[in-house]
């Protein structure tokens, strides 16, 4: 029996036919608008004094909210896929604007609904949860109710939402348009090429330092040429947030991201403190890497340089089959799901011009499917990225039978499932290396990930923290943004690099995302949290898969501290968990040093 051949392009036609010109999708958007109008009327007719006799109406309303939420996510995922697969798709950009307007209308009505929940008498509210229909939604309903205490009046919050469509969200969309036009010139084999940012980013892992240096210089120049526009965009995004925070009486820019991630500040501070105190092994690793490539100190463009000789010409088919093989060691449910994702063309991996940079996984809740976007150029790192995104998709799959309102899990736990899947594959690759050179290359790839999550992400967090404090005082120039970026990188990397990336603030999409402010620390949290889960999986083997799925199912209905206490029996506000996790993250350094000793 021959093995199936997996295609490198995804199937969007089974979701909506004819892409950005889909008549079916246009009708779908109209259905969403109609549903939102109906919900708005329900909210306007809400009883002034809610009693238990109104509980049936509340239950039906929650069902409508779940339905609209799923449809908006389905539509957003479709548009996001269209924009990513072809950055020149102008119609997709128009659809994004249309959906933003629709989503804003829903958000405004949700503000009123949540206010109505906040007005319910506490005694009635407590009795409501004796009804099993509401009991499973205890956490999310209380979260909605409590949020109203932190906000302005409904009319003011609705005004903010209304202004956001063409203001706040508009700046993010402007950034996406600007990035789509960035071109990176590159000379290869004597021929001058023009690379998209997605194609250019892959060149940072080229084994030739001359290639990496040339690419980095052109990369910096390209982002620097638009620095003023990017600075304007970043300042306006931050300014909008800070003005809203001030009106609400919020002094700490971390208040919103911590709430969105259902996480205590104490947990975050403990995590960063432990990381900061335990980076020395990573510094030692980077010093050895500098010796190997023949420089005194690594520069920014050397951090992702490969060491050793692995089969860098991994085909997409080979990478897919390797992932499946390793997932089989973990459990049959993850394996069966992944096989189905490959066979049903859920993945866009083709290496071609015109695609957006980076990678992502997005879910289509009504179709109970996901789609994965990346550019597969044949490196071991690409295989890890593919496994990472499949982990995201599996998280969504694991929650398919959970109430839709309990499926809105935070970003920090979202990164847990993805990193867990990535570790299964990366660990297996190292263990199954054919020789010392391949083992070294794969081990180094794992260590690069630790550097990225414990140093690069830390630099992003430090930069954004300082930037927001300065932005409170006024506009921050592009020159100052670059200064802050270098300062943050020096601190996060323990000043172990020779050269840094001053325009990183402009080139990193995460700083410009409006959905989740401080789109950085959740990655590090997810990485270290997943290490604790991975350690348990190694102990228990295939039997752990059911426990793992149970943990994923709870990610949308409790705080991360509660999740860790229930499923791992640990306290995330204490140093012990983080110290063990960080030690696991840097544990490969000793083997790396041994393999590279003269």
N, C-alpha and C positions, 0 to 999 in steps of 0.2 A: 504493500500500500504506500503510495507516494505521499510525501509531506505536502501540506497546503502551502501555496506561495502567498505571502502577505504583501498587499499593495502599500505603496508609500503615500498615497493620497487618501483623504477621508471622503466619506459619503455624506453630503449634506442634503442630497435630493430626497432621501427618505424622511427627512425632517420637514422641509418645505421645498417644493420644486421651483426651479428657475432662479435660484440665488436672490440677488438684490432686486430683481424685477418680478418676484413671485407674487402673482395675484392671490394665491392661497395665504401668503404671509400678510398681505395687505388686509385681507378679510379678518385674519387672526388679530391684528392690531385693533381693528374696529370692534371685535368681540371683547377685547380687554377694556376698551373705552366704555362700552355699554355696561360691562360688569362693574366698573368703577362708578359710573353714574348711579347704578342701582344701589351700590354700597353707600354712596354719599347720601342718598335719600333715606336709607335705613338709619344712618347716624343722625341725620337731621330730625327724624321722627322718634328718636330714642326717648323712653319714658323719663320724666324728671326724677321720679323716686323709684329706683329699681328695687324690685322685690323678687323673692324666689319664684313667684308666678311668671316672671319674665325670663326664667332660665332657658326655656325652649328657644325663645327668640335669640338669646345670646349664643346658644349652641349653633343655630343655623347661620348666624352672622359670622361666627368663627370659621365655619365651613366656607363661606364666601371669601373671607380674607385669605384662607389657605389656597383656594382656587385661583384668585387674582395674583397672589404672590408667585405661585407656580408658573402661571402664564407669563408674567413679567420676566421671570428668570429664564423661561424657555425662549422668549423673544430676544432678550438681551444676549443670551448665549449664541443664538443664530447670527445676530448682527456682529457680535464679536468675532465669530469665525469668519464671516465674510470680510471684515476689515483686515484680519490677520493674514488670510490667504492671498489677498491682493490689496496692497496699500493704496493703489490708484483707483479703487472702486468708489467713485464719488457718490453713487446712489446709496451705498451702504452707510456713508457718513450722514446722508440726509435721514436715513432710517434711524440712525442713532439719535439724532436731534429730536425726531418724532417720538421715539420711545422715552427719551428724557422728559419731555413734556407730559406724556401719559403717566410716567412713574411719579412725577412731582404731584400731579393731581391726586393720585392714590395716597401718597405720603401725607398730603394735607388732610385728607379725610381720616387717615389713621391717627393723626395727632388728636383730632376731635374724639375719635373712638376711645383712645387711650385715656383721654381726659374724663370721658364718661365712666370708664372703669375706676378711675381714681376717685370718683364721686360716690361710688357705692358704699353704703354704710359697712363698717368693719364687721359687724355681727353677721350681716347678710353675706358678705364676702366669705367669711369663715365657713358658714353653712353650705355655701355653694359647692365646696370641694368634697362634701359628703356624697355628692352625685358623681358616680364613677366616670361619667362622660367628661367631667372637668378635671378629675383628679390627675389624669396623666399630663395635663397641661399646667399643673400647679406652678412650676418654675417660670415658664414663659409668661403666664398671665400675671403673676406677681411682678415680674420684671417690667412688663408694660405699665402696670399700675404704679410702680415705684418711680419709673422714669418721669412721670408727670410732675413729681415733687421737685425735680431738678430743672424743670424747664420754665420758660416764660409763659404768659397767657397763650391760649390756643390761637387767637387772632395774630399775635406777634410771631409765633412759631410758623404759622401758615404763610405769613408774609415772607419769612426767611426762606421757606421751601419754594415759594413762588419766584422769588428773586434769584434763587440758586440755579434755576434752569438755564437762564441766559447769562448768569454771572459765574458763580462758583463752578458748576459742572462745565460751563462753556470754556473755562480756562484749561481744564483737562483735555477737552476735545481739541482745543487749539494746539496743545502740546503734541497730541497724536498726529495732527496734520503736519506740524513742523518736522517731527522725527521722520515721517514718511518721505520727506524731501531731502533728508540728509544723505549725502553720497560720499563714500570714502574712496579716493583714488588709490590704486595699488598696482605695483609693477611686479609681474610674475613671469618668469621665463622670457624676459626681455619685452614682454607685451604689457601695455598699460590697460588696466581694467578699472571699472567703476563698481564698487561693492555697496550693497545695502548695509545698513547697520547690523542686521542679523548675520549676513555672510561675513562681514568684517570681524565681528565678535569671535567667531570660530577660529580666526587666525591667531588669536592670543595663545592658543595651545600648539602652535607650530613649533617643531623641534629646532628650527633655524633661528638663532637670536637676531640675525640681520633682518629677517622677515618680520619678526615681532617688533623690533625697534622701528622699522619703516612704517609698519601698520599703526603703531601707537602714536608716532609723530603726526601722521595724517589724520588719525582719529581725533587727537587733541585739537588739531587745527580746525577740523570740520565742526566740532562742537563749540570751539571757541569763537568761530566766525558768527555764530548765532547766539552768543552768550547773553547779549543785552536782551534779546527777546525771551530767552529762557529765564533770565533773572526777573524780568517783568512778570512772567507767568507765575513763577514760584512765589514772588512777593505778594501777588494778588490772591493766590490761593491761601497763603498763610494769613494775610491780612483779613480776609473774609472770616476765616476760622476764629482768629483772635477777637475780632469785633463781636462775633456771636457769643464767644465764651465770656467776654466782658459783660455783655448784656445779661447773661444768665448768672453772673456772679462767680464764674469759674476762674480761678487764678492759675491753675496748673494745666498746661497744654496736654499733659498725659492723662487727664481725667477722662476724656472721651475715649482714647484708644484703650485704656485699661478697662473701661466699662464694656466696650465692644468686644474685648477679649475675655470678659468675665474673669478678671484676674486682679488680685490685690497688688498694690504698689510694693508692699513688703516682699512679695514673691519676686517681682521684677528686680528690685534693688539687691536682694540676696543673690539672685542669679548672676547679675553683672559683677557684683563684688567678688564672688568666687571665681568667675572667669578671669577678671583682671589680675587676681593673685596667682593664677596658675597657667600663665601663657609661656613660661620660660622654655618648656619643652618644644613648643612650636617655634620659638626664636632659634633654639638650637638646631632644629630641623632646617630652618631657612638658611642658617649659616652654612650648614653642610651642603645644602643644595647650591648655594653660591660657589662653594669650592668646586663642586662637580662640574658646573658649567663655566668655570674659569673666570669668575669675577669676585671682587672684594665683597660686594654687597649686591643683593638682588635689587632690580628696579621693578616698578609696578608691572611692567610687561613681561617680567620673568616669573612671576608668581605661578602662572598656569603652565609654564614650560614643562613638557614631559621629561621624565628621567627614566633611563632604562629603555628596553625595546619590547614593547608589546605589539601585537598585531593591530596596527592602527587602521588597517583597511578592513575593518569589520563591516560587513554588509548589513543592511537593515534586516534582512532575513536571518542572518546569523545572530544578530543582537536579539531579535525577537525570540528565537529558539532558545538562546541562552537564558533569557529572563524566565521563560516558561519552565525550563529545566530546574532552575533554582526555586521558583515558587512551588514546585511539586514537593520539595523537601519541607516546606512550611505547612501546606495544607491543600486539600482538594477543592475547597470553595474558591480560594483566591486563584488557583490554577485554572479552574473551569471558567471563571469570570474573565480572566486575562485572555485565554484562548478565544473566547467569544468576541472580545474587543478587537483582536487582530483580524479575525475572520469577517466581522461585520464592518470593517473599515471605519473604525472610530478614530483613526490616527492620521494626521497630516504631517509627514516627515520629509517630504521631497526637498532636496537642496536646489533651490532655483531663485532667480532674482524676483524682486517685487513682494517678498513676504515680510511680515513684521519681525522685529527681533525677538529673541527669547522663546520661552515655552510656557504653556499653561494647560490646565484641564478645566473644562467648563461642563456643567450638567444641563440636561434637558429633562426636567422633572416629569413633565407630562408624558414624554416618550419613554421614560425610565431608561435613558441612555446618557452617555457622556461623549465628549469629543476632546481629543488631545492634539495640541499644536506644538511643533518643534521643527528645527531644521537638522536633519541627520546627515552628518558629514563623515561618519565612519570611525569616530574615536571611541575609546572606552568610556570617556566622559559622557558621550551621547547615549550610550547604553544605560548608564546610571540615570541620566535625565529622563529617559523613556520609562524606566522602572519607577522613578519618582512620580511622574505624572499618572502612571497606572495606579499607583497607591492612592492618589486623590480620587480617581474614578472608582476604585474599590470602596473607599469610604462612603461615597454616595450610594453605591450598590448595597452596602451593608445596612443602610438606613431605609431601604425601599419600602419596608412595612411599618415604618414609624410615622406617627401623625405629622403631616407636613409642617405644622407650626413648631414641632420639636426637631426639625431637620436643619434649622438655621444655626449651624455651629460656627464658632468663632475661628478666626484665621490661625490662631496659635495651635489649636487642636487639629485644624485642617492640615497643617504642616507636619503633624505627628504621623499620620498614616502614610503620607508620601515619603517621608524620610525613612520610615520603617521599611517600606518596600525597597527603597534604594539601598539600604544597608544589607538586606538579604542578598541582593545581587552583587554589590561591591565586595562583601566579605567572601562570598563564594568564588568570585573571580580571583581574589588573592590566593585563597586556599588551593585552587585548581590550576594555578600557574604552571606552565610547562617547564620553566627553568628559572634560574636566579634573575635573569634580566627582565623576564616578563613579570615575575613576582614583584620586583622592585618598581616597575612601571605602574602596576596596579595598586601597590601599596601607596605609592606617591600620589596617585589619583585620589585615594581615600583621604590622605593628609591634606591635600588641596581643599577638600570639602570642609575639613575641620578649620583650616585657616579662614576659609570664606565665612563660615558661620560664627566663629569665635572672634575673628579680627575684622574682616570686611564689614559684616553686619554691625559689629560694635562701632566701627567708624561712622556708619550711617546714622546710628542712634545718637552718638556724641555730636555729630554735625547738626542733626535736626534739633536736638535739645538746645544747643547754643544758638542756632539760627532763630528759633522761636523766641528766645529771650531777647535777642538783638532786634528782632522784627517788632517787638512790643514798643521799642523806642523810635521806630521809623523804618523807612525803606533801606534794604540791604543791597548794596551794589554788586554787580557781577564779580568785580575784583575782590570784594570782601567775602563773597560766597566761596570763591576759590581759596582764599586764605583760610577760612574756617574749615574747608574741606581738607586741606593739607594738615592743619593742626589736628583735626580729628583722626586722620589716617596715621599720623606720627604717633599719637597716643595709643590708638588701637593696635598698631603693629609694633609697639614698643620701640619705635624709631629704628627698626631693623632693616628698612629699605633705603636704597640710595636715592631713588626718584619716586615721586608720587603722581597721582592723577588729579590735578587741580580742577578739571571740568567734570569730574565724576558726578557732581551734583546736577549737571545739565543732562548727562547721558543716562542717568538711572531713572527709568520710568516710575519707580516706586515713590519717589518724592512728589510726583505730580498726580497720584491717584487720589480721588476725592472720597471714595467709598470708605476707606480705612486710613485715618491719619496715623503717622508713625508706622508705616508699612515696612518694619524692619525687625524689631525685637521678637515678633511672633515666630519668625524663621528659626532664631536661635533657641527659643523656648521649645518649639516643635522638635528640633534636632536633639536636644538634650533629653526631653521628655521621652522621645521615641527610643533613646538608648536604654532607658530604664525598662521599657516594654520589651525591647530586643533581648536584653539580658534574661528576662523571664521566659521569653520564647525559646532561647537556647537551652534553658534548664528543662523545660517541659516538652519540647519537641512539637510534633503534629497535634498533640492534645490541646495545645494552647490556642489553636485557631478559634475555637468557639468562645473562649474567654476574651480574645482580642476583638471579635465581632461584638460581643456584649459591651465592651468598653466603647467602641465606635458608636454604638447605638445611643449611648448616654451623652455623647459629646454636645448635643444641642439642648440639653435639659438640666445642666448643673454648672457650677463654677469649676474652673480647672483644679482648684484646691480640693473640692469635693470629689471630683473625678479621680484624682490621684489617691485620695484617702480610700475611696471605695474599691478601686481596682488594683492599686499597687501598694496600699497600706503605708503611704509615705506622706510627710508634711512638707509641702512645697515652700513654706515660709522659712524652713530651717536649712542650714548649710549642708547637712549630711547628704541629702539627695543630690544636690548640685555638685558637690565635691566628687561623689562617685561617678556621676555622669561625665563631668569634665575629664576625669582621669581615663575613662573609657574612650573619650574622644581623642585624647592625645597618646593613647597606649601604643599606637603603631610607630611612634617616633623611635623607640629603642630598637625595634627590628630594622627600621630604615637605617639607623646609624650603623648597626651591625653589618647590614648588607653592603653599605657604602664605605666601610672602613678599608684602609689600604693594607 
